[in-house]
Amino acid sequence: MKNSMDYIYSANEEKIVIEVEQRSTRRAVIEQYVRCRKIQGMTQEQLAKRAGIPRSNITRFESGNYNPSLELLVRIAAALGMTLQMHLTAKE
């Protein structure tokens, strides 16, 4: 049974399940990071070393079993030679 904290409401009172939204967004972010790492031919170990974090954090992040902080996302992006940009977009 879900409680009222499991939902947010849009301007037109549309009920949105936060958990579903988070899972979808997290999966999309992870896929981008993994794709960029692989395009560069970098292993998880190499990325972890460049980012100055344990490899286990990279492994847990890429498997979806870790909810990284914004700081960690920025750090990993920098280790990939990239910057992190976040955008809010209107739902269609």
PyMOL commands that set and color helices and strands:
alter all, ss='L'
color gray80, all
select helices_A, chain A and resi 4-6+18-39+44-51+55-63+70-79
alter helices_A, ss='H'
color red, helices_A
select strands_A, chain A and resi 7-9+15-17
alter strands_A, ss='S'
color yellow, strands_A
deselect
rebuild
show_as cartoon
